[in-house]
Amino acid sequence: MTIRKHNGFTLVELVVVIVILGILSVFAAPRFINLSGEAGNESAAAVFADFGSAIDIFHAVCLARDGAGDTSFNANGIYTDNNGSCYPKPNFSRSKTGIHNVTACSHTINDLANTDLLGGLTYSARWSDGNEGGTNNSSGSLTSNFIQDALNNSYPVFIHQPMNAANMGVCHFYFIDGDLSNAPYFYLDSFLGLKASGRIDLTQPVDWDTERAKYM
């Protein structure tokens, strides 16, 4: 009987394997990374859809119960906006003027969608950066700097609430913890009774006024 001795891989064979793995990493890895980002986007889009459905249900119930114009109307503890629009506002600001800041926006989606999409974090606004997950700038743009500030502080959603009388009740929600080139968003104007959702490319600056004009 002849016993063959196996000496392992040759240097040439190892080089070939390394080259093949390198090629796979170039083409396959980005696809897996993109799938991960898109999975997060799909989950966020589903939450935004639930949020929109909850708003529709509240609005229908309010109208059915003759709540239009009644600023004290509520359904299961969720109150209408202060102008009686039959669109909801957060419980914590019932005594205030509707949705008036980023924190109020975060409470609105939490109250209606019963979601952990916001990561259980406290959202607030800063004028010069996104370190607290949102901004109250009434003009300007959502830039990569704002988004990176929010991500650095573990905020999965960026919230824009333009804090001025003309935009009272407005909330922009942008999911930023996924594929930014196809990010889900949700727009709510509880004062005028407007809402919209879809996808947006956040790799480019987003002008607030231009965005809002799309929904008017």
Sequence and secondary structure as in RCSB ss.txt:
>XXXX:A:sequence
MTIRKHNGFTLVELVVVIVILGILSVFAAPRFINLSGEAGNESAAAVFADFGSAIDIFHAVCLARDGAGDTSFNA
NGIYTDNNGSCYPKPNFSRSKTGIHNVTACSHTINDLANTDLLGGLTYSARWSDGNEGGTNNSSGSLTSNFIQDA
LNNSYPVFIHQPMNAANMGVCHFYFIDGDLSNAPYFYLDSFLGLKASGRIDLTQPVDWDTERAKYM
>XXXX:A:secstr
          HHHHHHHHHHHHHHHHHTHHHHHHHHHHHHHHHHHHHHHHHHHHHHHHHHHHHHTT TT TT EE
TTEEE TT  S EE GGGTTSSSS SHHHHHHHHHHHH   TTTT      SS  TTSEE  SSSEE HHHHHHH
HHTT SEEEE   SGGGTTEEEEEE SS GGGEEEEEEETTTTEEEEEEE TTS EEHHHHHHHH 
